[in-house]
Amino acid sequence: MTPELRPAFIELSLSNLKKNFQLLRRISGTSNFFCPMVKANGYGHGALVITRALEEFGAKQVGVNLLEEGIELRNGGIRLPILTFGSFERSQVEILRQFDLTPVVHCMDQLTALDALGRQNMKIHLKFNTGMNRLGFDENEIPNVLKFLKSRSWLQVEGVATHLLQGEDALHSDGHTARQIRRFHQIQEALSAHLSPTYFHSLNSAALINYGSSQKDLDQTGWRGELGSRPGLSLYGIHPNLKTKIELLPVMQVKSRLVAIREVRRGEVVSYGGTWSPPSDALIGVVGIGYSDGFRRALSNRASMLFRGRRVPVVGTVCMGLTLIDLTSMKSGSKMELFEEVVVIGQQGPECIRCEELADLADTIPYEILVGQSERLPRKILEPG
């Protein structure tokens, strides 16, 4: 499908993706474990096109959540190691072998399920709970894990992971992140006497940017050695909520077009529920995008879009496939034409609407805005320069 087949589409800047990737990898340390996350359809950007680009840029592995996400990448020709961080059942372990997926194992049930593979060599990563209290072995399970692995040498522990619950506080010595890394260090010491994992990894985007700016801050947690990272949000150009800023560039722009232009008299209402009425005669543009595409209904009467390089307000209730904007302030300009471009997320002229702005207006987080972009929106690829 090409963008011309419908009046809404996404543009992806692979050049910006490359710059973000190179910057984050440099911050992480080029010798460290560095695993870009492409779960949830590449954070809404399109997992396959993003992973193909990352492979070209020199990524050594990528991470997903679901088995089907890994299968999609393999079927799309991806040869990189793919780490799967989600759950799998005993009946699904053959899929791991068939599609050469590396499981991040978080419980004894998963370990025992891998026995179904027999003595076929498989690399695995072990995930430990250090405070997130979601997935992961608890520290007191280490003896059972070691006992199990001792008699199953074909399960090769390549890495050990944990999941940070709040990387934004990484520079506080008494914050969640520092406490989690200190616990992770204890796990590292307990495992290293019996196993020789190549990697220990935990840093999300926020912690990577924080610790990447000052290795001594990471040292203060008691950590020794290289601590790998799994950047997600920052890879796509969205800043975590940090005082520390680096030059991240948005990868995604969402665009649409005017599909109708109409005059609305003072006192009339627009869209479902009649939630907006113009204070004077108004010129209304109908934009070919709605909540089924990812432009959330919560943005009704709150957000703006860009038209001819200027902000114009969204008015009325956002519909399933259409949204209305008030063009009254632009009536004095040149005649408006159907199918003129409207920018929903991105840059047009001097103005910019960022994903973070829409998240604030919708009382949510940028992750939800990104992954909420419908797969039915065509992706137009802008190749790196």
C-alpha positions in Angstrom: 0.0 0.0 0.0 1.3 3.5 -0.9 0.4 6.7 0.9 -1.5 7.9 -2.2 -4.2 5.3 -1.6 -5.6 7.1 1.4 -5.4 10.5 2.9 -3.4 9.6 6.0 0.1 8.0 6.3 3.2 7.9 8.4 6.7 9.1 7.3 9.7 7.3 8.8 13.1 9.0 8.8 15.7 6.3 8.7 18.3 9.0 8.8 17.1 10.1 12.2 16.8 6.5 13.3 20.5 6.0 12.4 21.6 9.1 14.2 19.7 8.1 17.4 21.1 4.5 17.2 24.7 5.7 16.8 24.4 8.3 19.6 22.8 5.8 22.0 25.3 3.1 21.2 28.2 5.5 21.7 26.8 6.5 25.1 26.3 2.8 26.0 29.9 2.0 25.1 30.5 0.2 21.8 31.8 -2.9 23.6 28.7 -3.2 25.8 25.6 -5.3 25.2 23.3 -3.0 23.3 19.9 -4.4 22.3 17.5 -2.0 20.5 13.9 -2.9 21.4 11.5 -3.3 18.5 8.5 -4.8 20.3 4.9 -3.6 19.8 5.5 -3.2 16.0 8.7 -1.3 16.5 6.9 1.1 19.0 4.3 1.7 16.3 6.8 2.5 13.5 6.8 -0.9 11.8 8.9 -3.6 13.3 10.2 -5.1 10.1 11.3 -1.9 8.4 12.9 -0.6 11.7 14.8 -3.9 12.3 16.0 -4.1 8.7 17.4 -0.6 9.1 19.0 -1.4 12.5 20.6 -4.5 11.0 22.1 -2.3 8.3 23.3 0.2 10.9 25.3 -2.5 12.7 23.0 -3.7 15.5 24.1 -7.0 17.0 20.7 -8.1 18.3 17.2 -6.8 18.9 14.5 -7.4 21.5 10.8 -8.2 21.2 8.2 -9.3 23.6 6.1 -11.9 21.9 7.0 -15.1 20.0 4.9 -13.9 17.1 6.9 -10.7 16.9 10.1 -12.8 16.5 8.5 -15.0 13.9 7.4 -12.0 11.9 11.0 -10.7 11.8 12.4 -14.1 10.8 9.8 -14.5 8.1 10.8 -11.0 6.9 14.4 -12.1 6.5 16.0 -10.8 9.7 19.1 -12.8 10.6 20.1 -10.9 13.8 19.8 -12.6 17.1 16.3 -11.9 18.4 15.7 -11.9 22.2 12.1 -12.7 23.3 11.3 -11.2 26.7 7.7 -12.5 27.1 6.2 -15.7 28.3 6.1 -19.0 26.4 4.3 -22.3 27.1 5.7 -25.8 27.1 4.0 -26.4 23.8 5.8 -23.4 22.2 9.4 -24.3 22.9 9.8 -25.9 19.5 9.0 -22.5 18.0 12.0 -21.0 19.7 14.3 -23.6 18.1 12.5 -23.4 14.7 12.8 -19.7 14.4 16.2 -19.4 16.2 14.8 -17.1 19.0 16.7 -16.5 22.2 14.4 -16.7 25.2 14.8 -14.4 28.2 13.7 -16.9 30.8 12.0 -15.6 33.9 10.7 -18.6 35.9 11.3 -22.3 36.6 8.3 -23.3 34.5 10.1 -21.9 31.4 13.3 -23.6 32.3 11.7 -26.9 32.7 9.7 -26.4 29.5 13.0 -26.1 27.6 13.8 -29.7 28.5 11.4 -30.6 25.7 14.1 -29.6 23.3 16.4 -32.4 24.5 20.1 -31.9 24.2 19.9 -29.3 21.5 22.2 -26.3 22.3 20.3 -23.1 22.9 21.5 -19.7 24.1 19.3 -18.2 26.8 19.2 -15.2 29.1 18.0 -15.3 32.7 15.8 -12.5 34.0 15.8 -11.6 37.7 13.3 -9.5 39.7 15.1 -6.7 41.5 12.0 -4.6 42.4 9.7 -4.3 39.4 7.8 -7.3 40.8 6.5 -8.3 37.4 8.6 -11.0 35.7 11.9 -12.5 36.8 13.4 -15.1 39.2 13.7 -13.9 42.8 17.1 -13.9 44.3 16.2 -16.8 46.6 15.6 -19.0 43.6 19.3 -18.8 42.5 20.2 -22.2 44.1 17.4 -24.0 42.2 18.3 -22.3 38.9 22.0 -23.3 39.3 21.1 -26.8 40.2 18.8 -27.1 37.1 21.4 -25.6 34.8 24.3 -27.7 36.1 22.8 -30.9 34.6 21.8 -29.2 31.3 24.9 -27.9 29.8 23.2 -27.5 26.4 21.3 -24.5 27.9 24.0 -21.8 27.5 23.4 -18.7 29.7 24.6 -15.9 27.4 23.2 -13.1 29.5 21.5 -12.0 32.7 18.9 -9.2 32.8 16.7 -7.2 35.1 14.0 -4.6 34.4 14.2 -1.1 35.9 10.9 0.4 37.1 12.0 4.0 37.0 15.2 4.8 35.1 14.5 8.5 35.5 15.8 8.6 39.0 19.1 6.9 38.1 21.3 9.7 39.4 19.9 9.5 42.9 21.9 7.2 45.1 18.8 6.3 47.2 16.4 6.0 44.2 14.7 2.9 42.9 17.2 2.5 40.1 20.3 2.6 42.3 18.7 0.1 44.7 17.8 -2.2 41.9 21.3 -2.1 40.4 22.8 -2.9 43.9 20.5 -5.9 44.1 21.5 -6.9 40.5 25.1 -6.7 41.6 24.4 -9.2 44.4 22.8 -11.5 41.8 25.8 -11.0 39.5 28.2 -12.1 42.3 26.1 -15.1 43.2 25.9 -16.3 39.6 29.4 -15.6 38.5 30.9 -18.2 40.8 29.0 -20.9 38.8 28.1 -19.4 35.4 30.0 -17.3 32.9 27.4 -15.1 31.2 28.8 -12.8 28.6 26.4 -10.0 29.3 24.5 -8.3 32.2 21.9 -5.8 31.0 19.3 -3.6 32.6 19.5 0.0 31.4 16.4 1.4 29.7 16.4 4.7 27.8 16.3 6.9 30.8 19.0 5.1 32.8 21.2 4.8 29.8 21.1 8.5 29.2 21.6 9.3 32.8 24.4 6.9 33.5 25.9 7.4 30.1 26.6 11.0 31.0 28.7 10.0 34.1 30.1 6.5 34.6 31.1 7.4 38.1 27.4 7.7 39.0 26.9 4.1 37.9 30.0 3.1 40.0 28.4 4.6 43.1 25.7 1.9 42.9 28.4 -0.7 43.6 28.2 -2.1 40.0 31.4 -3.5 38.6 31.9 -4.4 35.0 29.9 -3.6 31.9 26.2 -3.0 32.2 24.3 -3.4 29.0 21.3 -1.4 27.7 18.0 -2.0 25.9 16.9 1.4 24.5 13.4 1.7 23.4 11.7 5.1 23.4 14.9 7.1 22.9 15.7 5.1 19.8 12.7 6.6 18.1 13.6 10.1 19.1 11.4 10.6 22.2 13.2 12.0 25.3 12.5 10.3 28.6 11.5 12.8 31.3 15.0 13.8 32.3 17.0 16.9 33.1 19.8 15.4 31.1 19.1 16.0 27.3 20.8 14.5 24.3 20.2 15.3 20.7 17.5 12.8 19.8 15.6 13.2 16.5 11.9 12.0 16.0 11.7 9.1 13.5 7.9 9.3 12.9 5.8 12.0 11.3 2.1 11.4 11.0 0.4 13.3 8.1 -3.0 13.5 6.6 -4.9 15.7 4.1 -8.0 17.9 3.9 -10.9 15.8 2.5 -13.5 18.5 2.9 -13.8 22.2 3.6 -17.1 23.7 4.8 -18.6 26.9 6.2 -20.3 26.6 9.6 -22.5 29.4 10.8 -22.4 30.9 14.3 -24.7 28.9 16.6 -24.3 25.7 14.6 -22.4 22.7 16.0 -19.9 20.2 14.6 -19.3 16.5 14.8 -20.8 13.9 17.2 -22.5 15.2 20.3 -22.2 18.8 19.1 -19.4 19.6 21.6 -18.2 22.7 19.8 -19.9 25.7 18.3 -18.1 28.6 16.6 -18.3 32.0 18.2 -18.8 33.5 14.7 -19.1 32.1 11.2 -16.2 29.6 10.7 -14.4 27.7 8.1 -13.9 24.1 9.0 -11.5 21.6 7.5 -12.2 17.9 7.6 -9.0 15.8 8.0 -8.8 12.2 6.8 -7.6 10.7 10.1 -9.4 9.6 13.3 -9.2 7.4 16.4 -9.1 4.2 14.4 -5.8 5.5 12.9 -4.4 6.4 16.3 -5.5 10.0 16.7 -7.1 9.6 20.1 -10.7 10.7 20.9 -9.3 12.2 24.1 -7.8 14.9 21.9 -11.2 16.3 20.9 -11.3 20.1 21.4 -7.8 20.0 22.9 -5.1 19.3 20.3 -3.8 21.2 17.3 -2.7 20.2 13.8 -0.4 22.0 11.4 -1.7 23.5 8.2 0.4 25.7 5.9 3.0 26.0 8.6 0.6 27.2 11.3 -1.2 25.7 14.3 -5.0 25.3 13.9 -7.2 23.8 16.7 -9.0 20.5 16.6 -12.7 21.2 17.1 -15.5 18.9 17.9 -15.3 15.2 18.7 -12.7 13.2 16.9 -14.4 10.6 14.8 -13.4 7.1 13.8 -11.8 8.1 10.5 -12.1 11.9 10.4 -11.1 14.9 12.5 -12.3 18.6 12.2 -10.0 21.6 12.4 -10.8 25.3 12.6 -9.3 27.1 9.6 -11.1 30.4 10.2 -7.9 32.3 11.1 -6.5 31.4 7.6 -9.5 32.5 5.5 -7.6 35.6 4.3 -4.9 33.6 2.7 -4.8 31.9 -0.7 -7.7 29.6 -1.7 -7.6 26.3 0.2 -7.6 23.2 -1.9 -8.8 19.7 -1.1 -6.0 17.2 -0.2 -3.6 19.9 1.0 -1.3 18.4 3.6 -2.0 18.5 7.3 0.6 17.4 9.9 -0.7 15.5 12.9 2.7 14.7 14.5 5.8 16.3 13.1 7.2 19.5 11.6 5.7 21.8 9.0 7.4 25.1 8.4 8.5 26.7 11.7 6.0 24.8 13.8 6.3 21.4 15.3 3.8 19.1 17.2 5.6 16.4 19.1 4.4 13.1 20.3 5.0 14.2 23.9 2.6 17.1 23.4 -0.3 14.8 22.3 0.5 12.5 25.2 0.2 15.4 27.7 -3.1 16.5 26.2 -4.5 13.0 26.2 -3.3 12.4 29.8 -1.1 9.5 28.8 2.5 8.7 28.0 4.3 9.0 24.6 4.7 5.2 24.4 0.9 4.9 24.1 0.7 7.5 21.4 3.4 5.8 19.4 2.2 2.2 19.7 -1.4 3.4 19.1 -0.6 4.4 15.5 -2.7 2.0 13.4 -1.0 -0.6 11.2 -3.5 0.4 8.5 -1.6 3.7 8.1 0.8 3.2 5.2 4.5 3.8 6.2 6.5 6.0 3.7 10.2 5.3 4.2 12.6 8.2 4.0 16.0 6.5 3.4 19.0 7.7 5.4 21.3 10.1 3.7 
